[in-house]
Amino acid sequence: MKQTLKHTVLAATLIGGASLAHAAGFTLSSPDIKAGGTIAKRFEFNGFGCAGDNKSPALRWSGAPKATKAFAVTMYDPDAPTGSGWWHWMVINLPADVSALAADAGAVGGANLPPGASQARIDFGVAGWGGVCPPAGDKPHRYIFTVYALKDKLEVPADATAALTGYMIHGNSLGQASFTARYGRPKAK
């Protein structure tokens, strides 16, 4: 009984500490996509049966930990029918003085990124934004946008997989801020 109570108190303390760390004021938002809302078709991929504009949304963040040396931004679909989700976007090494990405910053080739930043290869096989594109008829998928405050710039090989890049991001994270939005496509006729 004492051991169970001790574990319960420890778990509550850890959960409470995580809530305080998140409540410290690190936030992420988008003027283009409302948190908890539906993603517009213009952010849909153009390929794989999807016909959107494949443009990344504008993003803004604030309240990062003071020790932040760089940022990473990702967009991930945990509902993709792959067994491991789907990485739609990975931007790394955004300078610590950057607090926003303009619309279409995710263009392949990185021309619209701030100097010093780069994009990692995603699950569509390119280093750039890969828009939303759930299978037609699936329930709307969740798309999680996250900004990570990093301890230092990342050294990731140019041909690194999304899994390796994600591992490096998580291993160097000081904190993160996220929001989720949904997107679905009607069943094909």
C-alpha positions in Angstrom: 0.0 0.0 0.0 2.8 2.4 0.9 4.7 1.6 -2.3 1.5 2.2 -4.4 0.9 5.5 -2.7 4.6 6.5 -3.2 4.3 5.7 -6.9 1.0 7.7 -7.2 2.6 10.7 -5.5 5.7 10.5 -7.8 3.5 10.2 -10.9 1.4 13.2 -9.8 4.6 15.2 -9.2 6.0 14.4 -12.6 2.8 15.2 -14.4 2.5 18.4 -12.4 6.1 19.4 -13.2 5.5 18.7 -16.9 2.4 20.9 -16.9 4.4 23.7 -15.2 7.2 23.4 -17.8 4.6 23.6 -20.6 2.8 26.5 -18.9 6.1 28.4 -18.8 4.9 30.3 -21.9 6.4 28.5 -24.9 3.7 28.7 -27.5 3.2 28.0 -31.2 0.4 29.3 -33.4 -0.4 29.9 -37.1 -2.4 32.7 -38.7 -3.3 30.2 -41.4 -4.4 27.2 -39.3 -6.5 27.4 -36.1 -5.4 25.0 -33.3 -8.1 22.3 -33.1 -9.5 23.4 -36.5 -9.6 22.1 -40.0 -6.7 22.6 -42.3 -7.5 24.3 -45.6 -7.1 22.5 -48.9 -4.4 24.8 -50.1 -2.1 23.0 -47.6 -2.8 19.6 -49.2 -0.1 17.7 -51.0 -0.1 17.7 -54.8 0.4 14.0 -55.6 -0.5 10.6 -54.2 -4.1 11.3 -55.4 -4.2 14.7 -53.6 -4.5 18.0 -55.6 -3.7 20.8 -53.2 -1.2 23.7 -53.6 1.3 21.9 -51.3 2.3 25.2 -49.5 3.4 25.3 -45.9 1.5 27.6 -43.5 2.9 30.6 -41.7 4.0 29.7 -38.1 4.9 31.9 -35.1 6.3 31.0 -31.7 7.3 32.8 -28.5 8.4 32.1 -24.9 11.3 29.7 -25.7 13.7 28.8 -22.9 16.5 31.3 -22.5 19.2 28.7 -23.2 17.8 28.1 -26.8 20.6 28.0 -29.4 18.4 26.9 -32.4 14.9 25.7 -33.3 13.4 22.8 -35.2 9.9 22.7 -36.6 8.0 19.6 -37.5 4.6 18.5 -38.8 3.6 14.9 -38.1 0.5 12.7 -38.8 0.2 10.0 -36.2 -2.9 8.6 -37.9 -1.2 7.6 -41.2 -1.8 3.9 -42.0 1.9 3.0 -41.9 2.3 1.7 -38.4 4.7 4.6 -37.6 2.8 7.7 -38.7 4.0 10.1 -41.4 6.5 13.0 -41.2 5.3 15.9 -43.4 7.9 18.5 -42.5 11.1 18.9 -40.7 13.0 22.1 -40.5 16.2 22.2 -38.4 18.8 24.7 -37.3 16.5 27.8 -37.4 18.6 30.5 -35.6 17.7 31.3 -32.0 16.6 34.9 -33.0 14.0 33.6 -35.4 10.4 33.3 -34.1 8.4 32.8 -37.2 8.2 31.1 -40.6 6.5 32.8 -43.5 3.9 31.0 -45.6 5.6 28.6 -48.1 8.8 28.6 -46.1 8.8 24.8 -46.8 9.4 25.0 -50.5 11.7 22.3 -51.7 15.3 23.6 -52.0 15.0 25.8 -48.9 15.0 29.2 -50.7 12.3 30.6 -48.4 13.9 29.5 -45.1 15.9 31.9 -42.9 19.7 31.7 -43.4 21.3 28.8 -41.6 18.1 26.7 -41.5 17.6 23.5 -43.6 14.9 20.9 -44.2 15.3 17.2 -43.6 14.0 14.5 -45.9 10.4 13.6 -45.0 8.3 10.6 -45.7 7.4 11.8 -49.2 11.2 11.4 -50.0 12.0 15.2 -50.3 13.6 17.8 -48.1 10.7 20.2 -48.0 7.0 20.6 -47.0 4.8 17.6 -47.9 1.2 18.7 -47.4 -1.7 16.9 -45.8 -2.9 13.9 -47.8 -4.8 11.3 -45.8 -6.3 8.4 -47.7 -9.7 9.3 -49.2 -12.5 8.2 -46.9 -10.4 7.9 -43.8 -11.7 9.7 -40.7 -9.9 13.1 -40.6 -6.3 12.7 -39.5 -4.5 14.7 -36.8 -1.6 16.9 -37.9 0.7 17.9 -35.1 2.8 21.1 -35.6 5.7 21.4 -33.1 8.5 23.8 -32.5 11.4 22.6 -30.5 13.9 24.8 -28.6 17.3 23.1 -29.1 20.4 23.1 -26.9 22.5 23.5 -29.9 22.5 23.3 -33.7 22.0 19.8 -35.1 24.6 17.9 -37.1 22.4 15.7 -39.3 23.6 14.1 -42.6 21.9 15.5 -45.7 20.4 12.1 -46.5 19.2 11.4 -43.0 15.9 9.7 -42.6 13.0 11.5 -40.8 13.4 9.0 -37.9 17.1 9.9 -37.4 16.3 13.6 -37.6 13.5 13.2 -35.1 15.9 11.3 -32.8 18.4 14.1 -33.0 15.7 16.8 -32.4 14.3 14.9 -29.3 17.8 14.3 -27.9 18.7 18.0 -28.0 15.3 19.5 -27.0 15.1 22.0 -24.2 11.3 22.3 -24.6 8.6 22.3 -27.2 5.3 23.9 -28.1 2.6 22.3 -30.3 -0.8 22.5 -31.8 -3.0 20.0 -33.6 -5.4 20.5 -36.5 -7.3 18.0 -38.7 -7.8 17.2 -42.3 -9.8 14.6 -44.2 -10.8 13.8 -47.7 -14.1 12.4 -48.9 -14.3 8.8 -50.1 -13.6 8.6 -53.8 -16.8 8.0 -55.9 
